[in-house]
Amino acid sequence: MSVTVIPFEAGEAALDWVALTEALAAGHLLPKAEITDTFLYRDPDTLLNRAAWVDGLGLAVKSATIFPGNTGPTVPSVNGGVMLFSDDDGTLQAIIDFHLVTKWKTAGDSLLAARRLARPDSRNILIVGAGTQARGLHAAYRAAFPQAKFTVWNRTAQTARDMAATLPDMIASDNLEAAVRAADIVTCATMSTDPLIQGDWLQPGQHIDLIGAYRPDMREVDDTALTRARLFVDSLDTTVGHIGEIKIPIETGVITAGDIIADYYAPEAFKRGGNDEITLFKNGGGAHLDLMTSRYILDRWNADA
């Protein structure tokens, strides 16, 4: 049996952001995923393996090598691939570019939440952080909110200005507070360990999308933001007890796990309750989302073959 190899550019050409969110939603109607992560270390280098199995969807192993010493545009510090296996007989079906899966999984995860939690008439979208993921977020949100205008803020202001100059419908801001107050949707993808966004800045009706914090010591918003908003996560299993954005305020008694309204496995509760409420979503990632995204990518590749 031949194995399909899907590279980044050719694979991406077949994909659609809104269709991906529908595939992610459908994946969460199947039995709950089994997931596991393993790490191997050779200081300062790391091998991360993330595996998931969803009954009815298949199995995926996403392997990432992190070599901080790699320099230059031709040898990125993060490399890897995703192996997708058949749910029927366990045979290897596809090897998919790591960066393709990561880009579409990360932004698609947040876009599904925004389609359920943000006001449909949202017109002003703020992207906090101007790294690689910011471009994926711009493309994803633009697909679902085609009338929106974008603002980008970054610690290094010139990086934000450079990004705004190359993307449609985008301007750069050097005033984070003002940009947050003016936004309908705030999507934050940074490497911050200390909160950047203050809860006192939030306005009625906003949707806050948090992507960057992935370690137990990382946060992008303060305690006030969490207590002012209705809280949602993509997966209770991969966020509560694992990611600082949720873990730290639970440990300090600011919130409880019961304050989280729902994750994607409870679609009937995963929705906005009123136009004036503030919704806050924590994008935790997770190997099950890599699996769902990889299956969507392979399905689209085969459909266009």
Sequence and secondary structure as in RCSB ss.txt:
>XXXX:A:sequence
MSVTVIPFEAGEAALDWVALTEALAAGHLLPKAEITDTFLYRDPDTLLNRAAWVDGLGLAVKSATIFPGNTGPTV
PSVNGGVMLFSDDDGTLQAIIDFHLVTKWKTAGDSLLAARRLARPDSRNILIVGAGTQARGLHAAYRAAFPQAKF
TVWNRTAQTARDMAATLPDMIASDNLEAAVRAADIVTCATMSTDPLIQGDWLQPGQHIDLIGAYRPDMREVDDTA
LTRARLFVDSLDTTVGHIGEIKIPIETGVITAGDIIADYYAPEAFKRGGNDEITLFKNGGGAHLDLMTSRYILDR
WNADA
>XXXX:A:secstr
   EEE HHHHHTT  HHHHHHHHHHHTTSS  EEEEEEEEETTEEEEEEEEEETTTEEEEEEEEE TT  STTS
 SEEEEEEEE TTT  EEEEEEHHHHHHHHHHHHHHHHHHHHS TT  EEEEE  SHHHHHHHHHHHHH TT EE
EEE SSHHHHHHHHHHSTTEEE S HHHHHHH SEEEE    SS  B GGG  TT EEEE S  STT  SB HHH
HHHSEEEES HHHHTTT HHHHHHHHTTSS GGGEEE TT TTT S   TT  EEEE    HHHHHHHHHHHHHH
HHHH 
